[in-house]
Amino acid sequence: MYRIFIVEDDEIIANLLKKNLCSWGYDVSCAEDFSNIIQEFAHRDPQLVLLDLKLPFYNGFHWCEEIRRISQVPIIFISSASDNMNMVMAMSRGADDFIAKPFDLDVLTAKIQAILRRTYSFGTPGNVLEHKGAVLNPSRCTLTWNGHDIDLTKNELRILEILLEHAGKAVSRDAIMTKLWESDSFVDDNTLTVNITRLRKKLEGEGLKDFIITKKGLGYMV
């Protein structure tokens, strides 16, 4: 079941879209906090985004660019401001399609189905993970914080993956070393300590202090 994220501040339109797409078997959610769409996007981890142009706080162009920083998920603009300039600007910022309001639900659904087929016929991309505003994108090997991409090594990526997958819970050193072994890296207890120390320094240098916490006798957690 594909997950679709609707970013539309008109509740009538958002609920109409949700009801229609749910009837087609999609897992649909609507944006709630229009001041922080990226955090909701990362939490919901959709396979397609329907994005209005005129929104509270920041417009759709802004959020399209922010999403593109961490994901290549398909984005379809839906807007009454459908002049050629807005269409061109949407596409230049990474949108996959632009549908003018008022729209026909059957046409919109057909476009969504076509884009999902084209995008995911050869498998789905790695899931993004979010915690306290930091967004991990495995496919790009980056952690995004305050609008800045932090490049990660393969080991750093795997450490953050397992910690974020178990956010709020301690992960044992053995579990982390097992995760690192999947990347064909030779990891013993001392090597893990070095990797954790370097990762912490890298994150602290970007303003992410105390992101990785040591739980004595248990392991590490975020």
DOLUMRO-720432 format. One record per atom (N, C-alpha, C): residue in three letters; atom name; x, y, z. Coordinates in Angstrom, 2 decimals. Layout:
BEGIN
R   res   atom         u         v         w
R   ALA     CA         X         Y         Z
...
***
This chain:
BEGIN
R   res   atom         u         v         w
R   MET      N      0.84     -1.19      0.00
R   MET     CA      0.00      0.00      0.00
R   MET      C      0.88      1.25      0.00
R   TYR      N      0.70      2.10     -1.02
R   TYR     CA      1.50      3.31     -1.11
R   TYR      C      1.00      4.37     -0.14
R   ARG      N      1.95      5.11      0.44
R   ARG     CA      1.61      6.19      1.36
R   ARG      C      1.65      7.53      0.62
R   ILE      N      0.58      8.31      0.76
R   ILE     CA      0.48      9.61      0.10
R   ILE      C      0.30     10.68      1.17
R   PHE      N      1.07     11.75      1.05
R   PHE     CA      1.05     12.86      2.01
R   PHE      C      0.47     14.08      1.31
R   ILE      N     -0.65     14.60      1.85
R   ILE     CA     -1.32     15.75      1.26
R   ILE      C     -0.97     17.01      2.05
R   VAL      N     -0.39     17.99      1.37
R   VAL     CA     -0.05     19.28      2.00
R   VAL      C     -0.99     20.32      1.40
R   GLU      N     -2.14     20.49      2.02
R   GLU     CA     -3.22     21.35      1.53
R   GLU      C     -3.92     21.96      2.74
R   ASP      N     -3.94     23.31      2.82
R   ASP     CA     -4.52     23.96      4.00
R   ASP      C     -6.02     24.13      3.94
R   ASP      N     -6.62     23.90      2.78
R   ASP     CA     -8.08     23.93      2.66
R   ASP      C     -8.60     22.56      3.10
R   GLU      N     -9.23     22.51      4.29
R   GLU     CA     -9.64     21.23      4.86
R   GLU      C    -10.65     20.50      3.98
R   ILE      N    -11.52     21.24      3.32
R   ILE     CA    -12.53     20.60      2.45
R   ILE      C    -11.84     19.86      1.30
R   ILE      N    -10.89     20.53      0.64
R   ILE     CA    -10.17     19.90     -0.47
R   ILE      C     -9.31     18.74      0.04
R   ALA      N     -8.61     18.96      1.16
R   ALA     CA     -7.74     17.92      1.71
R   ALA      C     -8.55     16.67      2.06
R   ASN      N     -9.70     16.85      2.70
R   ASN     CA    -10.52     15.70      3.09
R   ASN      C    -11.14     15.02      1.87
R   LEU      N    -11.48     15.80      0.85
R   LEU     CA    -12.02     15.22     -0.39
R   LEU      C    -10.96     14.34     -1.06
R   LEU      N     -9.74     14.87     -1.13
R   LEU     CA     -8.64     14.11     -1.72
R   LEU      C     -8.37     12.84     -0.91
R   LYS      N     -8.32     12.98      0.41
R   LYS     CA     -8.05     11.83      1.26
R   LYS      C     -9.10     10.75      1.10
R   LYS      N    -10.36     11.14      1.12
R   LYS     CA    -11.45     10.17      0.98
R   LYS      C    -11.36      9.43     -0.36
R   ASN      N    -11.11     10.18     -1.43
R   ASN     CA    -11.03      9.56     -2.75
R   ASN      C     -9.85      8.60     -2.86
R   LEU      N     -8.68      9.03     -2.39
R   LEU     CA     -7.49      8.19     -2.52
R   LEU      C     -7.55      6.98     -1.59
R   CYS      N     -8.16      7.14     -0.43
R   CYS     CA     -8.34      5.99      0.48
R   CYS      C     -9.23      4.94     -0.18
R   SER      N    -10.22      5.39     -0.96
R   SER     CA    -11.11      4.44     -1.63
R   SER      C    -10.38      3.60     -2.68
R   TRP      N     -9.21      4.10     -3.12
R   TRP     CA     -8.36      3.37     -4.06
R   TRP      C     -7.33      2.50     -3.35
R   GLY      N     -7.38      2.49     -2.04
R   GLY     CA     -6.49      1.62     -1.29
R   GLY      C     -5.19      2.25     -0.84
R   TYR      N     -5.05      3.57     -1.00
R   TYR     CA     -3.83      4.24     -0.58
R   TYR      C     -3.89      4.59      0.92
R   ASP      N     -2.72      4.66      1.53
R   ASP     CA     -2.60      5.09      2.92
R   ASP      C     -2.33      6.60      2.88
R   VAL      N     -3.34      7.38      3.24
R   VAL     CA     -3.30      8.82      3.02
R   VAL      C     -3.28      9.58      4.35
R   SER      N     -2.40     10.59      4.45
R   SER     CA     -2.36     11.46      5.62
R   SER      C     -2.28     12.90      5.14
R   CYS      N     -2.79     13.81      5.97
R   CYS     CA     -2.80     15.24      5.63
R   CYS      C     -1.90     16.01      6.60
R   ALA      N     -1.27     17.04      6.08
R   ALA     CA     -0.40     17.87      6.90
R   ALA      C     -1.20     18.55      8.01
R   GLU      N     -0.58     18.68      9.17
R   GLU     CA     -1.22     19.33     10.32
R   GLU      C     -0.47     20.57     10.76
R   ASP      N      0.85     20.51     10.76
R   ASP     CA      1.68     21.63     11.19
R   ASP      C      2.34     22.26      9.96
R   PHE      N      1.74     23.34      9.45
R   PHE     CA      2.24     23.93      8.21
R   PHE      C      3.50     24.77      8.42
R   SER      N      3.93     24.90      9.66
R   SER     CA      5.19     25.60      9.91
R   SER      C      6.37     24.64      9.86
R   ASN      N      6.10     23.34      9.86
R   ASN     CA      7.19     22.36      9.87
R   ASN      C      6.80     21.12      9.05
R   ILE      N      6.63     21.33      7.76
R   ILE     CA      6.22     20.25      6.87
R   ILE      C      7.28     19.16      6.78
R   ILE      N      8.55     19.54      6.84
R   ILE     CA      9.63     18.56      6.68
R   ILE      C      9.60     17.52      7.79
R   GLN      N      9.36     17.95      9.02
R   GLN     CA      9.32     16.99     10.12
R   GLN      C      8.16     16.02      9.94
R   GLU      N      7.00     16.53      9.50
R   GLU     CA      5.86     15.64      9.23
R   GLU      C      6.16     14.71      8.06
R   PHE      N      6.79     15.25      7.03
R   PHE     CA      7.16     14.44      5.87
R   PHE      C      8.05     13.27      6.28
R   ALA      N      9.07     13.56      7.06
R   ALA     CA      9.99     12.51      7.49
R   ALA      C      9.30     11.49      8.38
R   HIS      N      8.39     11.96      9.24
R   HIS     CA      7.68     11.05     10.13
R   HIS      C      6.74     10.14      9.36
R   ARG      N      6.05     10.67      8.36
R   ARG     CA      5.07      9.89      7.60
R   ARG      C      5.71      9.05      6.50
R   ASP      N      6.89      9.48      6.02
R   ASP     CA      7.67      8.74      5.02
R   ASP      C      6.80      8.32      3.83
R   PRO      N      6.22      9.28      3.12
R   PRO     CA      5.32      8.94      2.01
R   PRO      C      6.07      8.53      0.74
R   GLN      N      5.32      7.88     -0.17
R   GLN     CA      5.87      7.56     -1.49
R   GLN      C      5.46      8.58     -2.55
R   LEU      N      4.55      9.50     -2.18
R   LEU     CA      4.15     10.57     -3.10
R   LEU      C      3.58     11.72     -2.27
R   VAL      N      3.82     12.96     -2.74
R   VAL     CA      3.33     14.15     -2.05
R   VAL      C      2.45     14.95     -2.99
R   LEU      N      1.26     15.33     -2.50
R   LEU     CA      0.40     16.28     -3.19
R   LEU      C      0.59     17.62     -2.47
R   LEU      N      1.04     18.63     -3.19
R   LEU     CA      1.49     19.87     -2.56
R   LEU      C      0.79     21.09     -3.14
R   ASP      N      0.08     21.83     -2.28
R   ASP     CA     -0.54     23.08     -2.71
R   ASP      C      0.55     24.15     -2.82
R   LEU      N      0.28     25.18     -3.61
R   LEU     CA      1.26     26.25     -3.79
R   LEU      C      1.13     27.32     -2.70
R   LYS      N     -0.09     27.77     -2.47
R   LYS     CA     -0.33     28.82     -1.48
R   LYS      C     -0.64     28.19     -0.13
R   LEU      N      0.31     28.34      0.81
R   LEU     CA      0.19     27.71      2.13
R   LEU      C      0.55     28.71      3.22
R   PRO      N      0.13     28.45      4.46
R   PRO     CA      0.55     29.32      5.56
R   PRO      C      2.06     29.22      5.79
R   PHE      N      2.65     30.25      6.32
R   PHE     CA      4.06     30.31      6.69
R   PHE      C      4.97     30.35      5.46
R   TYR      N      5.08     29.23      4.72
R   TYR     CA      5.93     29.16      3.53
R   TYR      C      5.13     28.56      2.39
R   ASN      N      5.43     28.99      1.15
R   ASN     CA      4.66     28.46      0.02
R   ASN      C      5.18     27.09     -0.42
R   GLY      N      4.46     26.51     -1.38
R   GLY     CA      4.79     25.17     -1.85
R   GLY      C      6.16     25.08     -2.50
R   PHE      N      6.62     26.16     -3.14
R   PHE     CA      7.96     26.15     -3.73
R   PHE      C      9.02     25.88     -2.66
R   HIS      N      8.86     26.55     -1.52
R   HIS     CA      9.82     26.37     -0.42
R   HIS      C      9.84     24.91      0.04
R   TRP      N      8.65     24.35      0.28
R   TRP     CA      8.62     22.98      0.80
R   TRP      C      9.05     21.96     -0.24
R   CYS      N      8.82     22.25     -1.50
R   CYS     CA      9.29     21.35     -2.56
R   CYS      C     10.81     21.29     -2.55
R   GLU      N     11.45     22.45     -2.42
R   GLU     CA     12.92     22.48     -2.37
R   GLU      C     13.44     21.76     -1.13
R   GLU      N     12.78     21.96      0.02
R   GLU     CA     13.21     21.31      1.25
R   GLU      C     13.07     19.79      1.17
R   ILE      N     11.98     19.32      0.58
R   ILE     CA     11.79     17.87      0.41
R   ILE      C     12.86     17.32     -0.51
R   ARG      N     13.16     18.07     -1.58
R   ARG     CA     14.16     17.59     -2.55
R   ARG      C     15.56     17.50     -1.93
R   ARG      N     15.79     18.21     -0.84
R   ARG     CA     17.09     18.14     -0.18
R   ARG      C     17.31     16.77      0.46
R   ILE      N     16.21     16.09      0.80
R   ILE     CA     16.34     14.82      1.52
R   ILE      C     15.71     13.64      0.81
R   SER      N     14.97     13.87     -0.27
R   SER     CA     14.25     12.77     -0.89
R   SER      C     13.95     13.05     -2.35
R   GLN      N     13.83     11.98     -3.14
R   GLN     CA     13.44     12.06     -4.54
R   GLN      C     12.00     11.57     -4.74
R   VAL      N     11.22     11.56     -3.66
R   VAL     CA      9.82     11.13     -3.73
R   VAL      C      9.06     11.99     -4.75
R   PRO      N      8.14     11.41     -5.54
R   PRO     CA      7.38     12.20     -6.51
R   PRO      C      6.55     13.29     -5.82
R   ILE      N      6.53     14.47     -6.41
R   ILE     CA      5.76     15.61     -5.89
R   ILE      C      4.85     16.13     -6.99
R   ILE      N      3.55     16.22     -6.69
R   ILE     CA      2.58     16.79     -7.62
R   ILE      C      2.01     18.06     -7.01
R   PHE      N      2.18     19.18     -7.70
R   PHE     CA      1.57     20.42     -7.24
R   PHE      C      0.09     20.43     -7.63
R   ILE      N     -0.76     20.92     -6.73
R   ILE     CA     -2.17     21.14     -7.03
R   ILE      C     -2.48     22.58     -6.63
R   SER      N     -2.83     23.42     -7.60
R   SER     CA     -2.99     24.84     -7.29
R   SER      C     -3.90     25.54     -8.29
R   SER      N     -4.60     26.56     -7.80
R   SER     CA     -5.41     27.41     -8.69
R   SER      C     -4.53     28.44     -9.39
R   ALA      N     -3.34     28.68     -8.84
R   ALA     CA     -2.38     29.61     -9.46
R   ALA      C     -1.61     28.86    -10.53
R   SER      N     -2.33     28.55    -11.62
R   SER     CA     -1.77     27.62    -12.62
R   SER      C     -1.26     28.31    -13.88
R   ASP      N     -0.74     29.53    -13.73
R   ASP     CA     -0.16     30.20    -14.90
R   ASP      C      1.16     29.53    -15.26
R   ASN      N      1.61     29.81    -16.46
R   ASN     CA      2.81     29.14    -16.96
R   ASN      C      4.04     29.37    -16.09
R   MET      N      4.17     30.58    -15.53
R   MET     CA      5.34     30.89    -14.71
R   MET      C      5.38     30.01    -13.47
R   ASN      N      4.25     29.84    -12.80
R   ASN     CA      4.22     28.99    -11.61
R   ASN      C      4.50     27.53    -11.96
R   MET      N      3.99     27.09    -13.10
R   MET     CA      4.26     25.71    -13.53
R   MET      C      5.74     25.50    -13.77
R   VAL      N      6.37     26.48    -14.46
R   VAL     CA      7.80     26.37    -14.74
R   VAL      C      8.61     26.40    -13.44
R   MET      N      8.23     27.29    -12.52
R   MET     CA      8.95     27.38    -11.25
R   MET      C      8.80     26.09    -10.44
R   ALA      N      7.62     25.49    -10.47
R   ALA     CA      7.40     24.23     -9.75
R   ALA      C      8.30     23.13    -10.29
R   MET      N      8.34     23.02    -11.61
R   MET     CA      9.17     21.97    -12.23
R   MET      C     10.65     22.22    -11.98
R   SER      N     11.06     23.48    -12.00
R   SER     CA     12.47     23.79    -11.79
R   SER      C     12.91     23.50    -10.36
R   ARG      N     11.96     23.44     -9.44
R   ARG     CA     12.27     23.13     -8.05
R   ARG      C     12.14     21.66     -7.72
R   GLY      N     11.82     20.86     -8.74
R   GLY     CA     11.82     19.42     -8.53
R   GLY      C     10.48     18.73     -8.58
R   ALA      N      9.40     19.46     -8.92
R   ALA     CA      8.09     18.83     -9.00
R   ALA      C      8.02     17.87    -10.19
R   ASP      N      7.15     16.88    -10.08
R   ASP     CA      6.98     15.90    -11.16
R   ASP      C      5.78     16.22    -12.04
R   ASP      N      4.83     16.99    -11.50
R   ASP     CA      3.64     17.35    -12.27
R   ASP      C      2.97     18.54    -11.60
R   PHE      N      2.09     19.21    -12.35
R   PHE     CA      1.35     20.37    -11.84
R   PHE      C     -0.08     20.25    -12.34
R   ILE      N     -1.03     20.17    -11.41
R   ILE     CA     -2.44     20.01    -11.77
R   ILE      C     -3.21     21.23    -11.28
R   ALA      N     -3.96     21.85    -12.19
R   ALA     CA     -4.69     23.07    -11.87
R   ALA      C     -5.98     22.77    -11.14
R   LYS      N     -6.30     23.62    -10.16
R   LYS     CA     -7.61     23.59     -9.52
R   LYS      C     -8.58     24.47    -10.32
R   PRO      N     -9.84     24.10    -10.40
R   PRO     CA    -10.44     22.84     -9.92
R   PRO      C    -10.02     21.68    -10.81
R   PHE      N     -9.86     20.50    -10.22
R   PHE     CA     -9.39     19.35    -10.98
R   PHE      C    -10.43     18.23    -10.92
R   ASP      N    -10.31     17.33    -11.87
R   ASP     CA    -11.16     16.15    -11.91
R   ASP      C    -10.49     15.04    -11.08
R   LEU      N    -11.20     14.49    -10.11
R   LEU     CA    -10.60     13.49     -9.23
R   LEU      C    -10.11     12.26    -10.00
R   ASP      N    -10.85     11.88    -11.03
R   ASP     CA    -10.45     10.70    -11.81
R   ASP      C     -9.13     10.96    -12.56
R   VAL      N     -8.99     12.18    -13.09
R   VAL     CA     -7.75     12.53    -13.80
R   VAL      C     -6.58     12.57    -12.82
R   LEU      N     -6.80     13.19    -11.65
R   LEU     CA     -5.74     13.27    -10.64
R   LEU      C     -5.33     11.87    -10.19
R   THR      N     -6.30     11.00     -9.96
R   THR     CA     -5.99      9.63     -9.52
R   THR      C     -5.20      8.88    -10.58
R   ALA      N     -5.58      9.06    -11.85
R   ALA     CA     -4.87      8.39    -12.94
R   ALA      C     -3.42      8.87    -13.02
R   LYS      N     -3.20     10.17    -12.82
R   LYS     CA     -1.84     10.71    -12.84
R   LYS      C     -1.01     10.16    -11.67
R   ILE      N     -1.63     10.07    -10.51
R   ILE     CA     -0.95      9.52     -9.34
R   ILE      C     -0.55      8.08     -9.59
R   GLN      N     -1.47      7.30    -10.12
R   GLN     CA     -1.18      5.89    -10.40
R   GLN      C     -0.05      5.74    -11.41
R   ALA      N     -0.05      6.59    -12.42
R   ALA     CA      1.00      6.52    -13.46
R   ALA      C      2.37      6.86    -12.88
R   ILE      N      2.42      7.92    -12.06
R   ILE     CA      3.70      8.32    -11.47
R   ILE      C      4.20      7.26    -10.50
R   LEU      N      3.32      6.67     -9.71
R   LEU     CA      3.73      5.62     -8.78
R   LEU      C      4.28      4.40     -9.53
R   ARG      N      3.62      4.05    -10.64
R   ARG     CA      4.11      2.91    -11.44
R   ARG      C      5.50      3.19    -11.98
R   ARG      N      5.68      4.37    -12.55
R   ARG     CA      6.98      4.71    -13.14
R   ARG      C      8.08      4.77    -12.08
R   THR      N      7.75      5.29    -10.93
R   THR     CA      8.76      5.52     -9.89
R   THR      C      9.16      4.25     -9.17
R   TYR      N      8.19      3.38     -8.91
R   TYR     CA      8.47      2.25     -8.02
R   TYR      C      8.37      0.88     -8.69
R   SER      N      8.35      0.85    -10.00
R   SER     CA      8.27     -0.43    -10.68
R   SER      C      9.53     -1.27    -10.47
R   PHE      N     10.64     -0.63    -10.12
R   PHE     CA     11.90     -1.36     -9.89
R   PHE      C     12.33     -1.30     -8.44
R   GLY      N     11.37     -1.10     -7.53
R   GLY     CA     11.69     -1.12     -6.10
R   GLY      C     11.58      0.25     -5.48
R   THR      N     11.47      0.28     -4.16
R   THR     CA     11.29      1.53     -3.43
R   THR      C     12.62      2.01     -2.88
R   PRO      N     12.77      3.33     -2.72
R   PRO     CA     14.01      3.87     -2.17
R   PRO      C     14.09      3.65     -0.67
R   GLY      N     15.29      3.83     -0.10
R   GLY     CA     15.45      3.67      1.33
R   GLY      C     14.63      4.70      2.10
R   ASN      N     14.11      4.31      3.24
R   ASN     CA     13.27      5.19      4.02
R   ASN      C     14.09      6.26      4.72
R   VAL      N     13.52      7.48      4.78
R   VAL     CA     14.15      8.52      5.58
R   VAL      C     13.71      8.34      7.02
R   LEU      N     14.54      8.78      7.95
R   LEU     CA     14.25      8.67      9.38
R   LEU      C     14.44     10.04     10.01
R   GLU      N     13.57     10.41     10.95
R   GLU     CA     13.64     11.73     11.56
R   GLU      C     13.60     11.62     13.08
R   HIS      N     14.38     12.48     13.74
R   HIS     CA     14.37     12.55     15.20
R   HIS      C     14.80     13.94     15.64
R   LYS      N     13.93     14.60     16.37
R   LYS     CA     14.20     15.94     16.91
R   LYS      C     14.62     16.93     15.83
R   GLY      N     14.02     16.81     14.65
R   GLY     CA     14.30     17.74     13.56
R   GLY      C     15.45     17.35     12.66
R   ALA      N     16.22     16.32     13.04
R   ALA     CA     17.31     15.83     12.20
R   ALA      C     16.75     14.71     11.30
R   VAL      N     17.05     14.78     10.01
R   VAL     CA     16.49     13.84      9.04
R   VAL      C     17.61     13.04      8.38
R   LEU      N     17.55     11.72      8.53
R   LEU     CA     18.55     10.84      7.94
R   LEU      C     18.03     10.31      6.61
R   ASN      N     18.83     10.48      5.56
R   ASN     CA     18.47      9.99      4.23
R   ASN      C     19.49      8.94      3.79
R   PRO      N     19.17      7.64      3.97
R   PRO     CA     20.13      6.58      3.63
R   PRO      C     20.56      6.57      2.17
R   SER      N     19.63      6.91      1.26
R   SER     CA     19.97      6.86     -0.16
R   SER      C     21.02      7.90     -0.54
R   ARG      N     21.09      8.99      0.23
R   ARG     CA     22.09     10.04     -0.05
R   ARG      C     23.23     10.04      0.95
R   CYS      N     23.12      9.18      1.96
R   CYS     CA     24.16      9.07      3.00
R   CYS      C     24.40     10.42      3.67
R   THR      N     23.29     11.10      4.03
R   THR     CA     23.39     12.39      4.68
R   THR      C     22.42     12.48      5.86
R   LEU      N     22.76     13.37      6.79
R   LEU     CA     21.86     13.76      7.87
R   LEU      C     21.62     15.25      7.70
R   THR      N     20.35     15.64      7.57
R   THR     CA     20.01     17.04      7.37
R   THR      C     19.58     17.66      8.69
R   TRP      N     20.23     18.78      9.02
R   TRP     CA     19.95     19.47     10.28
R   TRP      C     20.00     20.97     10.04
R   ASN      N     18.91     21.67     10.41
R   ASN     CA     18.84     23.13     10.21
R   ASN      C     19.11     23.52      8.76
R   GLY      N     18.59     22.73      7.83
R   GLY     CA     18.73     23.05      6.42
R   GLY      C     20.09     22.76      5.82
R   HIS      N     20.96     22.08      6.59
R   HIS     CA     22.32     21.79      6.10
R   HIS      C     22.53     20.28      6.06
R   ASP      N     23.12     19.80      4.98
R   ASP     CA     23.41     18.37      4.82
R   ASP      C     24.75     18.02      5.44
R   ILE      N     24.74     17.02      6.33
R   ILE     CA     25.96     16.52      6.95
R   ILE      C     26.32     15.21      6.26
R   ASP      N     27.43     15.18      5.56
R   ASP     CA     27.85     13.96      4.87
R   ASP      C     28.31     12.91      5.88
R   LEU      N     27.92     11.67      5.65
R   LEU     CA     28.24     10.58      6.56
R   LEU      C     29.05      9.50      5.87
R   THR      N     29.92      8.84      6.62
R   THR     CA     30.59      7.66      6.11
R   THR      C     29.60      6.49      6.19
R   LYS      N     29.96      5.36      5.57
R   LYS     CA     29.08      4.21      5.58
R   LYS      C     28.82      3.72      7.01
R   ASN      N     29.86      3.70      7.84
R   ASN     CA     29.68      3.27      9.22
R   ASN      C     28.82      4.24     10.02
R   GLU      N     29.05      5.54      9.81
R   GLU     CA     28.26      6.55     10.52
R   GLU      C     26.79      6.44     10.14
R   LEU      N     26.53      6.19      8.86
R   LEU     CA     25.16      6.02      8.39
R   LEU      C     24.49      4.84      9.09
R   ARG      N     25.19      3.72      9.17
R   ARG     CA     24.60      2.52      9.76
R   ARG      C     24.39      2.69     11.27
R   ILE      N     25.29      3.39     11.92
R   ILE     CA     25.12      3.65     13.36
R   ILE      C     23.86      4.48     13.58
R   LEU      N     23.71      5.56     12.80
R   LEU     CA     22.54      6.41     12.97
R   LEU      C     21.26      5.70     12.56
R   GLU      N     21.32      4.84     11.54
R   GLU     CA     20.13      4.08     11.13
R   GLU      C     19.58      3.25     12.28
R   ILE      N     20.43      2.47     12.91
R   ILE     CA     19.94      1.58     13.97
R   ILE      C     19.50      2.38     15.20
R   LEU      N     20.17      3.49     15.49
R   LEU     CA     19.77      4.31     16.63
R   LEU      C     18.43      5.00     16.37
R   LEU      N     18.25      5.53     15.16
R   LEU     CA     17.00      6.21     14.83
R   LEU      C     15.84      5.24     14.69
R   GLU      N     16.13      4.03     14.22
R   GLU     CA     15.08      3.02     14.13
R   GLU      C     14.56      2.62     15.50
R   HIS      N     15.39      2.84     16.53
R   HIS     CA     15.00      2.50     17.91
R   HIS      C     15.05      3.77     18.78
R   ALA      N     14.66      4.91     18.20
R   ALA     CA     14.71      6.18     18.93
R   ALA      C     13.96      6.09     20.27
R   GLY      N     14.62      6.60     21.32
R   GLY     CA     14.02      6.55     22.65
R   GLY      C     14.34      5.29     23.43
R   LYS      N     15.06      4.37     22.76
R   LYS     CA     15.43      3.12     23.42
R   LYS      C     16.94      2.89     23.28
R   ALA      N     17.53      2.29     24.28
R   ALA     CA     18.96      2.00     24.23
R   ALA      C     19.23      0.83     23.28
R   VAL      N     20.28      0.99     22.47
R   VAL     CA     20.70     -0.08     21.55
R   VAL      C     22.06     -0.59     22.02
R   SER      N     22.19     -1.88     22.19
R   SER     CA     23.43     -2.44     22.73
R   SER      C     24.58     -2.29     21.74
R   ARG      N     25.79     -2.31     22.27
R   ARG     CA     26.99     -2.24     21.43
R   ARG      C     27.04     -3.44     20.49
R   ASP      N     26.64     -4.60     20.98
R   ASP     CA     26.65     -5.80     20.13
R   ASP      C     25.72     -5.63     18.94
R   ALA      N     24.55     -5.05     19.16
R   ALA     CA     23.59     -4.86     18.07
R   ALA      C     24.15     -3.89     17.03
R   ILE      N     24.82     -2.85     17.51
R   ILE     CA     25.41     -1.87     16.57
R   ILE      C     26.54     -2.52     15.79
R   MET      N     27.38     -3.31     16.44
R   MET     CA     28.48     -3.97     15.73
R   MET      C     27.96     -4.95     14.69
R   THR      N     26.85     -5.64     15.01
R   THR     CA     26.24     -6.55     14.04
R   THR      C     25.78     -5.77     12.82
R   LYS      N     25.19     -4.59     13.04
R   LYS     CA     24.74     -3.73     11.93
R   LYS      C     25.92     -3.31     11.07
R   LEU      N     27.04     -2.97     11.70
R   LEU     CA     28.22     -2.54     10.96
R   LEU      C     28.84     -3.69     10.17
R   TRP      N     28.77     -4.89     10.70
R   TRP     CA     29.31     -6.05      9.98
R   TRP      C     28.59     -6.25      8.65
R   GLU      N     27.33     -5.79      8.54
R   GLU     CA     26.57     -5.94      7.29
R   GLU      C     27.22     -5.18      6.14
R   SER      N     28.04     -4.19      6.48
R   SER     CA     28.71     -3.40      5.45
R   SER      C     30.12     -3.92      5.15
R   ASP      N     30.40     -5.14      5.65
R   ASP     CA     31.71     -5.76      5.43
R   ASP      C     32.85     -4.99      6.09
R   SER      N     32.53     -4.22      7.13
R   SER     CA     33.56     -3.50      7.86
R   SER      C     34.03     -4.37      9.03
R   PHE      N     35.34     -4.37      9.28
R   PHE     CA     35.84     -5.09     10.45
R   PHE      C     35.61     -4.22     11.67
R   VAL      N     34.77     -4.67     12.56
R   VAL     CA     34.40     -3.86     13.72
R   VAL      C     34.55     -4.67     15.00
R   ASP      N     35.43     -4.21     15.86
R   ASP     CA     35.50     -4.79     17.20
R   ASP      C     35.06     -3.71     18.19
R   ASP      N     35.19     -3.99     19.47
R   ASP     CA     34.70     -3.06     20.49
R   ASP      C     35.41     -1.72     20.42
R   ASN      N     36.74     -1.75     20.22
R   ASN     CA     37.50     -0.50     20.15
R   ASN      C     37.15      0.31     18.91
R   THR      N     36.95     -0.39     17.78
R   THR     CA     36.59      0.28     16.53
R   THR      C     35.25      0.99     16.67
R   LEU      N     34.30      0.35     17.34
R   LEU     CA     32.99      0.97     17.54
R   LEU      C     33.13      2.25     18.36
R   THR      N     33.93      2.20     19.41
R   THR     CA     34.13      3.39     20.25
R   THR      C     34.69      4.54     19.42
R   VAL      N     35.66      4.24     18.57
R   VAL     CA     36.25      5.27     17.71
R   VAL      C     35.19      5.85     16.77
R   ASN      N     34.38      4.98     16.17
R   ASN     CA     33.34      5.44     15.24
R   ASN      C     32.32      6.33     15.94
R   ILE      N     31.89      5.92     17.12
R   ILE     CA     30.91      6.71     17.88
R   ILE      C     31.50      8.08     18.25
R   THR      N     32.77      8.08     18.70
R   THR     CA     33.41      9.33     19.09
R   THR      C     33.53     10.30     17.91
R   ARG      N     33.94      9.79     16.76
R   ARG     CA     34.07     10.63     15.57
R   ARG      C     32.72     11.17     15.12
R   LEU      N     31.71     10.31     15.18
R   LEU     CA     30.37     10.73     14.76
R   LEU      C     29.83     11.82     15.68
R   ARG      N     30.04     11.64     16.98
R   ARG     CA     29.59     12.66     17.93
R   ARG      C     30.26     14.01     17.67
R   LYS      N     31.56     13.99     17.41
R   LYS     CA     32.29     15.23     17.14
R   LYS      C     31.77     15.89     15.87
R   LYS      N     31.47     15.09     14.86
R   LYS     CA     30.95     15.62     13.60
R   LYS      C     29.60     16.29     13.83
R   LEU      N     28.73     15.63     14.58
R   LEU     CA     27.40     16.18     14.84
R   LEU      C     27.47     17.43     15.72
R   GLU      N     28.34     17.40     16.71
R   GLU     CA     28.50     18.56     17.59
R   GLU      C     29.04     19.76     16.82
R   GLY      N     29.90     19.49     15.85
R   GLY     CA     30.44     20.56     15.02
R   GLY      C     29.37     21.24     14.18
R   GLU      N     28.24     20.53     13.96
R   GLU     CA     27.13     21.10     13.20
R   GLU      C     26.03     21.62     14.12
R   GLY      N     26.28     21.60     15.42
R   GLY     CA     25.30     22.12     16.37
R   GLY      C     24.40     21.08     17.00
R   LEU      N     24.61     19.81     16.67
R   LEU     CA     23.80     18.73     17.24
R   LEU      C     24.51     18.16     18.47
R   LYS      N     24.39     18.83     19.59
R   LYS     CA     25.06     18.38     20.80
R   LYS      C     24.19     17.37     21.55
R   ASP      N     24.84     16.40     22.15
R   ASP     CA     24.15     15.37     22.95
R   ASP      C     23.07     14.64     22.15
R   PHE      N     23.30     14.50     20.84
R   PHE     CA     22.33     13.77     20.01
R   PHE      C     22.40     12.27     20.30
R   ILE      N     23.62     11.76     20.45
R   ILE     CA     23.83     10.35     20.81
R   ILE      C     24.18     10.28     22.29
R   ILE      N     23.38      9.56     23.05
R   ILE     CA     23.56      9.48     24.50
R   ILE      C     24.07      8.09     24.88
R   THR      N     25.05      8.06     25.77
R   THR     CA     25.55      6.78     26.30
R   THR      C     24.69      6.36     27.49
R   LYS      N     24.18      5.13     27.43
R   LYS     CA     23.44      4.56     28.55
R   LYS      C     24.34      3.48     29.18
R   LYS      N     24.94      3.82     30.30
R   LYS     CA     25.94      2.95     30.92
R   LYS      C     25.39      1.54     31.15
R   GLY      N     26.14      0.57     30.63
R   GLY     CA     25.76     -0.83     30.79
R   GLY      C     24.71     -1.31     29.81
R   LEU      N     24.16     -0.37     29.00
R   LEU     CA     23.12     -0.73     28.04
R   LEU      C     23.52     -0.50     26.59
R   GLY      N     24.20      0.63     26.34
R   GLY     CA     24.60      0.95     24.96
R   GLY      C     24.41      2.42     24.66
R   TYR      N     23.79      2.73     23.51
R   TYR     CA     23.63      4.10     23.08
R   TYR      C     22.17      4.33     22.65
R   MET      N     21.76      5.60     22.67
R   MET     CA     20.41      5.93     22.21
R   MET      C     20.34      7.36     21.74
R   VAL      N     19.32      7.67     20.95
R   VAL     CA     19.03      9.05     20.55
R   VAL      C     17.64      9.39     21.08
***
